[in-house]
Amino acid sequence: MADLGILDWISWAFILSGAFFALTGSFGMLRLPDVFSRMHAAGMVDTLGAWLILIGLMFQTDSWIVIVKLGLIIIFISFTSPTTTFALSRAAVLGGIGTGPKHAIRRKKDVKPSNT
């Protein structure tokens, strides 16, 4: 533990916080009630987690070409994630999916049996 440099500590702080955000976004996709809330978890939180992990990996390397490649991946994620989330939400709206509790995804334990 004592032989870790300051760059290693910074790197691991970024990587662990990125893993926390990615895990939180994954749980959000499982637990949130409707499509648009789930897209928000996937589009925002997982993107932040990927950024933090990639920044942490930048601190781990000594090669400038690897840093440039990781930076290009961050830029690619910055453009593709919001675009994908927008396209998916637009398709959901055009497909007739609305917001609110009426359109929430029901689990089997939440559905009440009908008296027919």
C-alpha angles and dihedrals in degrees: 000000000000094000094061112111126221091260090056091052091049091046094051091046090056094044095048094045089048091051089050092053093045091050091047090051090050091052089047091056089054099042107034115100108227141034097255094051090050091050089052090054092049097042101043111024099039091047091053089048091052091049093051093047092049092048089051089052089052089061090051098059133076097196117094092207090060090050090052092049092049089048090052090051089053090051091048091051090047091059102035102045098058091040092052093046091050093049092048094048092047090052090049092051093046089047091059101256111144134188131257138054093306090066098039117125108253124216121214093253091052096053114092117216115250122237099230 
